Structure formats: structure tokens, C-alpha cells
């Protein structure tokens, strides 16, 4: 699943902590959840609004929940509004889905006045899968291999949220990948490319507000 792959890249496999500002990670995951519905032909972006094109329930329970939310709120269509709303608990929703699939385990960290639940790979197999997520993309881009739409959208969301350096961490080794990345993103279908653009703009707004 698109959001699961983004989650693995956006979090440190040894600590479970976000590699980005948590709000930026939340927006990236929210965009990935919307992207899953778009890839399945359930919703489209038209002039900045989300439009439902099929109410057929997705097979995935989380995607089903997100589609039900969209259906229940027909008065709200603005993409950036939905990105902001879904980002609030996207990390928990995706983490719990991954936990059900055996990809991560929940770890509770207690501090003096609070507790935090993290979703992280704790077995060798889980850690290998987490390490493979960015390595797979780097390999595809570096070798100039053909990319499916889902991978191109994943690359776009990684670039939009500032995760590129965690996938392409060595300019000399990944020189070809840096050249391939813009083409991969710009070749996305129009509404998926819009999703990437809205995500980048939302992340920029959040980080700018945080510096004031």
C-alpha cells in the first residue's frame, strides 16, 4: 500500500520516530491515503476539489473508512482541507493497519507526564522490509527502470515532503536518480500530479507557520 511504503521511509526503523516534522509526515501520509483511493478509481481531483467517482467499497478497511468520510461530508471538497484533516491521525491509522499486517509492532514510551505509542519494525524481517522501502526506490531511479504510477506518486510525495535525502543520500552514487526523479513526478496523470503539488504547498505552509 502506498501509505505503508511512505510510512516506512518517513520513520526511523530503530527508534520509530519521524524523520520529518510530525505535521509534515502527517500531511504526507494523508496525501498517500487519498492517493490510494485515486489509484483505485474511487476519487479524483478536479480544480482543487476531491470528487467521488465510485462508491464501491475498497477491499482495504482503512481506505474504506477514508472513502466513507468523504461521502459523509459532501460539503467539504477542498483538497488542502482534507489533507489537513486526515493528517491529524494519519500516522496512527496507517501504523495500526501495518501492525495488523505484521509489518510493525506498537511500542509505548512513557515520560513523566505523557505516553507515546510508536509503530516500528522490531523483528529482523520487519527491519529488512523497512530498509528495503527506500533502497528499492533508489535502485529503480538510479538504474532508470520503468516505474508504475504508484511508485511515481510515492516518489512525488517523498519529494514534496522533504524526504528525498533519506532515499537518495549520496549525490555521487545517486547522480542518475536525481536526474530521473523530476521526470518520474512530471509524468504522473494530471490529478495525481496536483495531489503532489497540494501536498508540497501544505507542508510549506505548516513549516512556515511553525517558524513564526
C-alpha positions in Angstrom: 0.0 0.0 0.0 1.2 3.5 -0.9 0.8 4.9 2.6 2.6 2.0 4.2 5.6 2.5 2.0 5.6 6.2 2.7 5.4 5.4 6.5 8.4 3.1 6.4 10.5 5.7 4.6 9.3 8.6 6.8 10.2 6.9 10.1 13.5 5.7 11.6 13.4 1.9 11.8 15.5 1.8 15.0 13.5 4.4 17.0 10.2 4.7 15.2 10.5 8.4 15.2 9.5 10.6 12.3 12.4 11.8 10.1 10.4 15.0 9.4 8.4 17.5 11.4 5.5 15.3 12.6 3.0 17.6 10.9 4.8 17.2 7.6 4.8 13.4 8.0 1.1 13.6 8.7 0.4 15.5 5.5 2.5 13.1 3.5 0.5 10.1 4.9 -2.8 11.9 4.4 -1.9 12.5 0.8 -0.9 8.9 0.4 -4.2 7.7 1.8 -6.0 10.0 -0.7 -3.7 8.7 -3.4 -4.7 5.1 -2.6 -8.3 6.0 -3.3 -7.3 7.8 -6.5 -5.2 4.9 -7.7 -8.2 2.6 -7.1 -10.5 4.9 -9.1 -12.7 6.0 -6.2 -11.9 9.7 -6.2 -10.4 12.4 -8.5 -9.1 15.9 -8.0 -10.8 18.4 -10.3 -9.8 22.1 -9.9 -8.6 21.7 -6.4 -11.6 19.7 -5.2 -12.0 16.0 -4.4 -14.8 14.3 -6.3 -16.1 10.8 -5.6 -16.3 8.9 -8.9 -17.1 5.4 -7.4 -18.7 4.5 -4.1 -17.7 0.9 -4.4 -16.1 0.0 -1.1 -12.3 -0.7 -1.3 -11.1 -4.1 -0.1 -8.8 -2.4 2.4 -10.5 -1.4 5.7 -8.7 1.9 6.1 -9.3 3.0 2.5 -13.0 2.1 3.1 -13.1 4.3 6.2 -11.5 7.3 4.3 -13.9 6.9 1.5 -16.9 6.8 3.9 -15.6 10.1 5.5 -15.5 11.7 2.1 -19.0 10.5 1.3 -20.4 11.7 4.6 -19.0 15.2 4.1 -20.1 16.3 0.6 -20.0 20.0 1.6 -16.2 19.7 2.1 -14.2 19.1 -1.1 -11.1 21.2 -0.9 -8.0 19.0 -1.2 -6.0 21.0 1.3 -8.8 20.9 3.8 -8.9 17.1 3.6 -5.1 16.9 3.8 -5.1 19.0 7.0 -8.0 17.0 8.5 -6.6 13.5 7.7 -3.1 14.4 8.7 -4.2 14.7 12.4 -4.3 11.0 12.9 -2.9 9.5 9.7 0.2 8.2 11.4 -1.9 6.3 13.9 -4.3 4.9 11.3 -1.5 3.8 9.0 0.6 2.4 11.8 -2.3 0.4 13.1 -3.0 -1.0 9.6 0.6 -2.0 9.3 0.5 -3.6 12.7 -2.5 -5.7 11.7 -0.5 -6.9 8.6 2.5 -7.8 10.8 4.8 -5.1 9.3 5.4 -3.2 12.5 4.8 -3.5 16.3 3.4 -0.9 18.7 5.9 0.3 21.3 4.7 2.6 24.2 7.2 5.1 25.5 6.4 6.6 28.9 7.6 10.0 30.0 6.9 11.8 33.3 3.7 13.4 32.1 2.8 11.6 28.9 2.9 8.4 26.9 3.7 8.0 23.2 2.8 5.0 21.0 5.2 4.4 18.2 4.9 1.8 15.4 8.2 0.4 14.4 9.8 -2.8 13.0 11.1 -4.9 15.8 12.0 -8.2 14.1 14.8 -8.8 11.6 12.2 -9.4 8.8 10.4 -6.2 9.6 13.6 -4.2 9.7 14.7 -5.6 6.4 11.4 -4.6 4.9 11.7 -1.1 6.3 15.3 -0.8 5.0 14.2 -2.1 1.6 11.5 0.6 1.1 13.9 3.5 0.3 16.6 1.2 -1.2 14.1 -0.2 -3.7 13.1 3.3 -4.9 16.7 4.5 -5.1 17.6 1.4 -7.1 14.8 1.9 -9.6 15.7 5.6 -10.1 19.4 5.0 -10.3 19.0 2.3 -12.9 16.4 4.2 -14.9 13.9 1.4 -14.7 10.3 1.9 -15.7 8.1 2.9 -12.7 4.5 2.2 -12.2 2.0 5.0 -11.3 2.0 4.1 -7.6 5.8 4.3 -7.3 5.9 7.6 -9.2 3.3 9.0 -6.8 5.3 7.7 -3.9 8.4 9.5 -5.3 6.4 12.6 -5.7 5.2 12.6 -2.1 8.7 11.9 -0.9 10.0 14.9 -2.8 7.0 17.1 -1.7 7.5 16.5 2.0 11.3 16.7 2.1 12.2 13.0 2.4 14.4 12.8 -0.8 17.7 12.9 1.1 16.6 9.8 3.1 16.2 7.9 -0.2 18.9 9.4 -2.3 21.5 10.1 0.4 24.7 10.1 -1.7 24.8 12.5 -4.6 27.7 10.8 -6.4 26.1 7.3 -6.1 22.6 8.6 -6.9 23.5 11.2 -9.5 21.4 9.5 -12.2 18.5 9.1 -9.8 18.4 12.9 -9.1 18.1 13.4 -12.9 15.3 10.8 -13.2 13.2 12.0 -10.2 11.7 15.1 -11.8 10.7 13.2 -14.9 9.1 10.5 -12.8 6.9 13.0 -11.0 6.0 15.1 -14.0 4.9 12.0 -15.9 2.1 11.4 -13.4 -1.5 11.8 -14.6 -2.8 15.3 -14.1 -4.8 14.9 -10.9 -2.2 12.8 -9.2 0.4 15.5 -10.0 -2.0 18.0 -8.5 -2.1 15.9 -5.3 1.7 16.2 -5.1 1.6 19.9 -5.6 -1.1 20.5 -3.0 0.9 18.3 -0.6 4.0 20.3 -1.1 2.1 23.6 -0.7 0.5 22.3 2.6 3.8 21.2 4.0 5.4 24.6 3.1 2.5 26.4 4.9 2.8 24.3 8.0 6.6 24.7 8.3 6.4 28.4 7.6 3.8 28.8 10.3 5.9 26.8 12.7 8.8 29.3 12.3 6.8 32.4 13.2 
